[in-house]
Amino acid sequence: MLTALKRDEEPDLVPVWELIINEPVITALCGKVNLLDFVEKMDLDGVCVSEDIQIKKFESTPHPAIIDDYGVKFSYSGVIFQPSEGPIKTPEDLDAYELPDPNIEKKYFSLKTAVHRFKGKKAIVFLGHDSFEHSAYLVGGHANLLRWYILYPKAVRELAERVSNYKQTVLGNAAKLGADILLTGDDYAFRDRSMMSPKHFREFVLPYLEKAVAIARNNKLPFIKHTDGNLWDIMDMIVGAGIDGLHPLEPVAGMDIGKVKQLYGNKIAVVGNVDCTYILPHGNEIEVVDAVKETIAKASPGGGHIISSSNSIHYGVKPENYRVMVQTARKYGKYPIDKELVEKHRNQSYRKKARKPTSFRGGMDGEYKYLSVLWMKVCC
């Protein structure tokens, strides 16, 4: 993974890694094991861990609800805990609001466990954030935050500075504790466009992405930016922030991994992007194999590619399809990449099939991914 992110030479294999792997898939493939056991049993090249969420309060009636140490309330929807209320209702609430202590030791238990087990053997990726996503949680959702961009720009900048300073400290602590790669997970886009205008992105989001990247630079670590959605309107700014890799490049959002590599492969590694909205949940084995071959053909030649799903191995993924994905990546992801495979598959596209309706919300936004982790840590 480190060689792929450096982009100056080909590794021996195309690395295989996932941002998040949810428990039902883990259990179906490997039994009642934890994430680290699963990563080892599946022979993945890296593991992703995050800041351990501290629960400040748990309410059981009338419906289960959680308040985390940021003061954000999550209510149980019947499937998962979803944010229902933020502690900052008005700009005036900023004066009294205090973020939790980023140096509490128990926030890094998962990271320390991964370092102890895998340091020097598998890449340890630490999932942190810049400022956008958690600013949204604190003010009660993304819609509120985007409204504040227009109504209360001064308050938004103050909030972003405070959240960013906290998250920078967390990323810095992760680097000192042994993380090999830093990653931020704030999502910036929908499937057809960015959530905010390029002007607002440049003003309210980009400076804090740059600060997160600087933490990695200062600690001599590579940095991966995760964001779902169609990024073309803000792509130059994201790459210009100095990131080393971009994940997951959703095919259903128009992010063709081959095109991204062609345009930006001299600056970043591409991380992705086997479709997890149709192919992995509902496709058959042949479709999975073809999707992996296509992804390798478009992104792997010359190095600079880490293969993963187009978001995460979520609850809706068919476990056997994920196994086929990993096995196929191992079989065909050997350097040098077979020229016949590249010639046959590089101009193919499974995007039409990937757009078929699915009962699971593919292309999950950052809120859902954060809650998937929260659900696992609190309830599993």
TORDO-305878 format. One line per 5 residues: for each residue x, y, z of C-alpha. Coordinates in Angstrom, 1 decimal, decimal comma, always signed. Layout:
X Y Z ~ ...
end
This chain:
+0,0 +0,0 +0,0 ~ +2,8 +2,4 +0,8 ~ +4,5 +1,7 -2,5 ~ +1,2 +2,3 -4,4 ~ +0,8 +5,6 -2,6
+4,3 +6,7 -3,5 ~ +3,6 +6,0 -7,2 ~ +7,3 +5,9 -8,1 ~ +7,4 +2,1 -8,7 ~ +5,0 -0,8 -9,1
+4,5 -3,0 -6,0 ~ +4,5 -6,8 -6,4 ~ +0,7 -6,9 -6,2 ~ -2,2 -4,5 -6,4 ~ -3,0 -3,9 -2,8
-6,4 -4,9 -1,5 ~ -8,0 -2,8 +1,3 ~ -11,3 -1,6 +2,6 ~ -12,4 +1,6 +4,5 ~ -15,1 -0,2 +6,5
-16,2 -3,9 +6,6 ~ -19,5 -4,4 +8,5 ~ -20,1 -7,2 +10,9 ~ -22,6 -9,4 +8,9 ~ -20,0 -9,9 +6,1
-17,3 -10,6 +8,6 ~ -19,4 -13,3 +10,4 ~ -20,6 -14,9 +7,2 ~ -17,1 -15,3 +5,8 ~ -15,0 -16,0 +8,9
-17,3 -16,7 +11,8 ~ -17,4 -14,7 +15,0 ~ -14,1 -12,9 +14,7 ~ -13,1 -9,3 +15,1 ~ -12,0 -7,0 +12,3
-8,3 -7,6 +12,8 ~ -8,8 -11,4 +12,7 ~ -10,9 -10,9 +9,5 ~ -8,2 -8,8 +7,8 ~ -5,6 -11,5 +8,6
-7,8 -14,4 +7,5 ~ -8,7 -12,7 +4,2 ~ -5,1 -11,6 +3,7 ~ -5,9 -8,0 +3,1 ~ -3,0 -5,6 +2,8
-4,2 -3,0 +5,3 ~ -6,6 -2,3 +8,1 ~ -8,6 +0,8 +8,8 ~ -9,3 +2,0 +12,4 ~ -10,8 +5,2 +13,7
-11,0 +7,3 +16,9 ~ -13,0 +5,3 +19,4 ~ -16,3 +7,0 +20,1 ~ -17,0 +7,8 +23,7 ~ -20,6 +7,5 +24,8
-21,6 +10,3 +27,2 ~ -25,2 +9,2 +27,8 ~ -27,4 +6,3 +26,8 ~ -31,2 +6,6 +26,9 ~ -33,4 +3,4 +26,6
-36,9 +4,9 +26,7 ~ -39,1 +5,4 +24,9 ~ -36,6 +4,7 +22,1 ~ -32,9 +4,0 +22,4 ~ -30,8 +7,1 +21,9
-27,1 +7,9 +22,4 ~ -25,3 +11,2 +23,1 ~ -21,6 +11,0 +22,2 ~ -18,9 +13,1 +23,8 ~ -19,3 +15,7 +21,1
-22,8 +16,3 +22,4 ~ -24,5 +14,9 +19,3 ~ -27,6 +12,9 +19,9 ~ -28,2 +9,7 +17,8 ~ -31,7 +8,1 +17,8
-32,2 +4,4 +16,9 ~ -34,2 +4,1 +13,6 ~ -34,9 +0,4 +14,0 ~ -31,8 -0,4 +11,9 ~ -29,1 +2,0 +13,0
-28,5 +5,0 +15,2 ~ -29,0 +8,2 +13,2 ~ -28,2 +11,8 +14,3 ~ -31,2 +13,6 +15,4 ~ -29,9 +16,7 +17,2
-26,8 +18,7 +17,5 ~ -25,7 +20,8 +20,5 ~ -25,3 +24,0 +18,6 ~ -28,6 +25,5 +17,6 ~ -27,6 +29,1 +16,9
-24,3 +30,9 +16,4 ~ -24,6 +32,2 +20,0 ~ -24,3 +28,6 +21,2 ~ -20,7 +28,5 +20,0 ~ -19,5 +30,6 +23,0
-20,6 +27,9 +25,5 ~ -19,7 +24,8 +23,5 ~ -16,6 +22,8 +24,3 ~ -15,2 +20,0 +22,3 ~ -14,1 +16,8 +24,2
-10,4 +16,3 +25,1 ~ -8,7 +14,8 +22,0 ~ -5,9 +13,4 +24,1 ~ -8,0 +10,9 +26,2 ~ -6,1 +7,6 +26,0
-9,2 +5,4 +25,4 ~ -9,9 +7,2 +22,2 ~ -7,0 +5,3 +20,6 ~ -7,5 +1,8 +21,9 ~ -8,4 +0,4 +18,5
-5,4 +2,1 +16,9 ~ -3,0 +0,8 +19,5 ~ -4,4 -2,7 +19,2 ~ -3,9 -2,6 +15,4 ~ -0,4 -1,2 +15,8
+0,5 -3,9 +18,2 ~ -0,7 -6,7 +15,9 ~ +0,1 -5,5 +12,4 ~ +2,9 -2,8 +12,6 ~ +5,4 -3,6 +9,8
+3,1 -6,3 +8,4 ~ +0,0 -4,6 +7,1 ~ -0,7 -0,9 +6,5 ~ -2,5 +0,7 +9,4 ~ -4,8 +3,4 +8,1
-6,3 +5,8 +10,6 ~ -9,7 +7,3 +9,6 ~ -10,0 +10,8 +10,9 ~ -11,8 +13,9 +9,6 ~ -11,1 +17,5 +8,5
-13,9 +19,8 +9,5 ~ -17,0 +19,5 +7,2 ~ -18,7 +16,4 +8,5 ~ -18,5 +17,0 +12,2 ~ -19,4 +20,7 +11,8
-22,5 +19,4 +10,2 ~ -23,3 +17,0 +13,1 ~ -22,8 +19,8 +15,6 ~ -25,3 +22,1 +14,0 ~ -27,9 +19,4 +13,4
-27,1 +18,2 +9,9 ~ -25,6 +19,0 +6,5 ~ -28,6 +21,1 +5,4 ~ -28,2 +23,4 +8,4 ~ -24,5 +23,8 +7,9
-24,9 +24,7 +4,2 ~ -27,6 +27,2 +5,3 ~ -25,1 +28,7 +7,7 ~ -22,6 +29,2 +4,9 ~ -25,0 +31,9 +3,6
-26,5 +33,2 +6,9 ~ -23,7 +33,0 +9,3 ~ -20,3 +32,8 +7,5 ~ -18,3 +34,1 +10,5 ~ -19,8 +31,5 +12,8
-19,1 +28,8 +10,3 ~ -15,5 +29,7 +10,1 ~ -15,1 +29,8 +13,8 ~ -16,8 +26,4 +14,2 ~ -14,6 +24,9 +11,4
-11,5 +26,2 +13,0 ~ -12,4 +24,6 +16,3 ~ -13,4 +21,3 +14,8 ~ -10,3 +21,3 +12,6 ~ -7,9 +22,0 +15,5
-9,5 +19,1 +17,4 ~ -9,3 +16,8 +14,4 ~ -5,7 +17,8 +13,7 ~ -4,7 +16,9 +17,2 ~ -6,4 +13,5 +16,8
-4,6 +12,9 +13,5 ~ -1,3 +13,9 +15,0 ~ -1,8 +11,6 +18,0 ~ -2,6 +8,7 +15,5 ~ +0,6 +9,4 +13,7
+2,7 +9,3 +16,9 ~ +1,0 +6,1 +18,0 ~ +2,0 +4,2 +14,8 ~ -0,5 +4,8 +12,0 ~ +1,1 +4,3 +8,6
-1,5 +6,3 +6,6 ~ -3,8 +9,1 +7,6 ~ -7,2 +9,5 +5,9 ~ -10,1 +11,9 +6,4 ~ -13,6 +10,7 +5,7
-15,7 +13,9 +5,2 ~ -18,0 +13,5 +2,1 ~ -18,2 +16,5 -0,1 ~ -20,6 +15,5 -2,9 ~ -23,8 +13,9 -4,0
-24,0 +11,5 -7,0 ~ -24,4 +14,3 -9,5 ~ -22,6 +17,3 -8,0 ~ -20,7 +18,6 -5,0 ~ -22,8 +19,5 -1,9
-21,7 +23,1 -2,0 ~ -20,6 +25,5 -4,7 ~ -16,9 +25,5 -5,7 ~ -16,7 +29,0 -4,1 ~ -18,1 +27,7 -0,8
-15,8 +24,7 -1,0 ~ -12,8 +26,9 -1,4 ~ -13,8 +29,2 +1,4 ~ -15,2 +26,9 +4,1 ~ -13,8 +23,4 +3,4
-10,5 +23,5 +1,5 ~ -8,4 +25,3 +4,1 ~ -9,2 +22,6 +6,7 ~ -8,5 +19,7 +4,2 ~ -5,1 +21,4 +3,7
-4,5 +21,5 +7,4 ~ -5,2 +17,8 +7,7 ~ -2,8 +17,0 +4,9 ~ -0,2 +19,1 +6,6 ~ -0,4 +16,9 +9,7
+0,5 +13,9 +7,5 ~ +3,3 +15,8 +5,8 ~ +4,8 +16,9 +9,2 ~ +4,8 +13,3 +10,3 ~ +6,2 +12,0 +7,0
+3,0 +9,9 +6,3 ~ +0,9 +9,5 +3,2 ~ -2,6 +11,0 +3,2 ~ -5,7 +9,5 +1,5 ~ -8,8 +11,6 +1,0
-12,1 +9,8 +1,1 ~ -15,2 +11,4 -0,3 ~ -18,2 +9,9 -2,2 ~ -20,0 +11,5 -5,0 ~ -19,3 +13,4 -8,2
-16,2 +15,5 -7,5 ~ -15,4 +17,0 -10,9 ~ -16,4 +20,5 -10,0 ~ -14,0 +20,6 -7,1 ~ -11,5 +17,9 -8,2
-8,6 +20,3 -9,0 ~ -8,9 +21,8 -5,5 ~ -9,0 +18,4 -3,8 ~ -5,9 +17,2 -5,6 ~ -4,2 +20,6 -5,2
-4,5 +20,2 -1,4 ~ -1,6 +17,8 -1,6 ~ -3,3 +14,5 -1,0 ~ -1,5 +11,3 -1,9 ~ -4,6 +9,1 -2,7
-8,3 +9,6 -3,5 ~ -11,0 +7,1 -2,4 ~ -13,4 +5,6 -3,5 ~ -14,2 +7,2 -7,0 ~ -17,8 +6,0 -7,2
-18,6 +4,7 -10,7 ~ -22,3 +5,4 -10,2 ~ -21,4 +9,0 -9,5 ~ -19,5 +9,4 -12,8 ~ -16,0 +9,0 -11,3
-14,5 +6,7 -13,9 ~ -11,3 +5,5 -12,2 ~ -9,5 +5,2 -15,6 ~ -10,2 +8,9 -16,4 ~ -9,2 +10,0 -13,0
-5,9 +8,2 -13,3 ~ -5,3 +9,5 -16,8 ~ -5,9 +13,1 -15,6 ~ -4,3 +13,0 -12,1 ~ -2,2 +9,9 -11,9
+1,0 +11,9 -12,0 ~ -0,1 +13,5 -8,7 ~ -2,2 +11,0 -6,7 ~ -2,9 +7,3 -6,4 ~ -6,4 +6,1 -7,1
-8,1 +4,0 -4,5 ~ -11,2 +2,0 -5,5 ~ -13,6 +1,2 -7,0 ~ -15,6 -2,0 -7,4 ~ -19,2 -1,0 -7,3
-21,0 -1,7 -4,0 ~ -24,4 -0,4 -5,0 ~ -25,4 -3,2 -7,4 ~ -22,4 -5,5 -8,3 ~ -21,4 -6,5 -4,8
-24,9 -6,7 -3,2 ~ -26,8 -8,2 -6,2 ~ -24,4 -9,2 -8,9 ~ -23,4 -12,8 -9,8 ~ -19,9 -14,2 -9,7
-19,2 -13,4 -13,4 ~ -20,3 -9,8 -12,9 ~ -18,0 -9,4 -9,9 ~ -15,0 -10,9 -11,7 ~ -15,6 -8,7 -14,7
-15,9 -5,6 -12,5 ~ -12,6 -6,4 -10,8 ~ -10,8 -7,1 -14,1 ~ -12,1 -3,8 -15,5 ~ -11,0 -1,9 -12,4
-7,5 -3,4 -12,6 ~ -7,2 -2,8 -16,3 ~ -8,1 +0,9 -15,9 ~ -6,2 +1,7 -12,7 ~ -3,4 -0,7 -12,0
-0,9 -0,5 -14,8 ~ +2,2 +1,5 -13,7 ~ +1,3 +1,2 -10,0 ~ -0,5 +3,9 -8,0 ~ -3,7 +1,9 -7,5
-5,2 +0,3 -4,3 ~ -8,2 -1,8 -5,1 ~ -11,3 -1,5 -2,9 ~ -15,1 -1,3 -3,2 ~ -16,7 +1,9 -4,3
-17,4 +2,8 -0,7 ~ -17,3 +0,1 +1,9 ~ -18,3 -3,5 +2,5 ~ -21,6 -2,6 +4,0 ~ -24,5 -4,6 +5,4
-26,1 -5,1 +2,0 ~ -23,0 -6,7 +0,3 ~ -23,3 -10,4 -0,5 ~ -20,5 -12,0 +1,5 ~ -19,6 -14,5 -1,3
-19,3 -11,6 -3,7 ~ -16,7 -9,9 -1,5 ~ -14,7 -13,2 -1,3 ~ -14,8 -13,4 -5,1 ~ -13,7 -9,8 -5,3
-10,6 -10,4 -3,1 ~ -9,7 -13,7 -4,9 ~ -10,1 -12,1 -8,3 ~ -7,9 -9,1 -7,3 ~ -5,2 -11,5 -6,1
-5,4 -13,6 -9,2 ~ -5,2 -10,8 -11,8 ~ -3,5 -8,0 -9,7 ~ +0,0 -9,3 -10,1 ~ +2,7 -7,0 -11,6
+3,3 -6,6 -14,4 ~ -0,4 -6,5 -15,2 ~ -1,3 -8,8 -18,0 ~ -1,4 -6,8 -21,2 ~ -4,2 -8,9 -22,8
-6,4 -8,2 -19,7 ~ -5,7 -4,5 -20,0 ~ -6,5 -4,4 -23,7 ~ -9,7 -6,4 -23,3 ~ -11,2 -4,6 -20,2
-9,9 -1,1 -20,1 ~ -12,6 +0,3 -22,4 ~ -15,5 -1,6 -20,8 ~ -18,0 -0,2 -18,4 ~ -20,4 -1,8 -15,9
-21,9 +1,5 -14,9 ~ -25,3 +0,8 -16,5 ~ -25,7 -2,3 -14,4 ~ -24,3 -0,4 -11,4 ~ -27,2 +2,0 -11,7
-29,9 -0,6 -11,3 ~ -32,2 +0,0 -8,3 ~ -31,1 -1,5 -5,0 ~ -32,9 -1,7 -1,7 ~ -29,7 -0,6 +0,0
-28,6 +3,0 -0,2 ~ -25,4 +2,8 -2,2 ~ -22,9 +5,6 -2,2 ~ -23,5 +6,2 +1,5 ~ -22,8 +9,6 +2,8
-20,3 +10,3 +5,6 ~ -23,1 +10,3 +8,2 ~ -24,1 +6,7 +7,4 ~ -20,5 +5,5 +7,4 ~ -19,8 +7,2 +10,7
-23,0 +5,6 +12,2 ~ -22,0 +2,2 +10,9 ~ -18,8 +2,4 +13,0 ~ -20,8 +3,8 +15,9 ~ -23,3 +1,0 +15,7
-20,6 -1,6 +15,7 ~ -18,7 -0,1 +18,6 ~ -21,8 +0,5 +20,8 ~ -24,0 -2,4 +20,1 ~ -21,7 -5,2 +18,8
end
